[in-house]
């Protein structure tokens, strides 16, 4: 690794500030300390992705993880293989076909480590068990994206029985709960967590893990008494890099650690400049503005096209042509995924 001045970097370029990553991990340590420590955190690495950042998670003592893609699984397992302690990796996606075959091959190549996958159907759960993979039953806490509705106990029991000894536990992601106040989030989450805890106690054992919660509602999950009585983990991943959507939730102590470095390439009219980072560099699918400009509160992003992002000058100075700006994401995960490489 060598030092390169920012002005020498090609743009757009994903930047990851490792000092802020370390500070965000320390903040998670603080939040987890009253609730059992790092053993309660199974981070989803779809956000972190970068091997050097995954190394920081491993170095901090984290041994349980989630991922979605076969590539994420491969990179994490390659890193973990260099360390003494094995990891426990849940592929939080009910892969089939070639992707399932690839995960099974990774389990064969890295036998020290424990691999599991989500399932919501008995024949699929049986196939996972036959391939030597663990099974987490995917439950739907009214999100409507994947999994079995919490009230369908017979169907849940059928999948659990099909998994047999390979059953690892239960997975429920309440990602639709995104209210901006803790009171509202707790009100929405509590009945879901109540039902989930009752289900886990009725159908499982103390050895079965119950996994919930991304960044929006992990604090509410940690504070739920019924979940605390189980082997319960949370799985936020955005906390590693943070973003402005997450900041709007009112959680304190985190900072944006990932941004896109862009250069001003045009001044098409008064009170507007354009940078060289469009929808191929930042997540344009979120509501406008899709980014904030670090250190420039008077600049407001307009709708990007593929290679261009116009910025309206609402107050303060206007950046000069050629000036470098850092674009902090409203939603960080796709921004990291769009980058071919990054500067640490």
C-alpha angles and dihedrals in degrees: 000000000000135000119255123180111243092239089062094056121100113243142267091040130164110235123201116191105208094194089061092045089055091048091050091050089050089052090053088052089056094049094046097045096086091046104052101291128246091343086078094058125083099169121207105234096201086100102041096045096146110110094224090054093046086053089059090055092049092046090054089061101258111151104166121071145164128215137168109208134055090238092055089050092050095049093048093047092049090054094044092051089067091059130075099236120067120232132227111227126188115197096212095205128079096237121191136179118010093357092055090048090052093052090049089051091052089052088053093047094048104037095160090069129070117237126189137170139203120256135180100175130065100229090048091049090050091050091052091051091049089054092053096254125134119240130226113186108233111227127192114223092194094291094116097213104104141334138051120305111256091239095058094088096159092055092045091050091049092056092045091052091048089055091054114176089354090071108119100174145267135322125197124168115195093190093148091069101092106141113153096232128065091227092057093045092050091049091052096042102043098075091045092050091045091056093043093050091049090050093048092050093047099045104026144046135236089269092062116093123223114208124195145151140038123211100299098062109016093111091055090049093051090052095050110110096207093054092044088060090060133062089271130173134180124215113204114156105170089071089077093065102010125205140203095265088059093045088057088064090072097244110149133213103040129109133196105265098175127058141150118250109219136173129225106246104167146025100200094175143346114303093014134093130174128217130202097250119092136153091313088066107031134034104268093174094079121084118284129299090048093184141022121222110236111237094004108089091167093062117089121188118236124203111303127224121205099285104010134068115186117208122201117217102225096166141348129027127344117238115244124244108274094024118141119235131184115225113207113203129244085203115020105187099074090041091060091044092053093058121093091198140356141211115238 
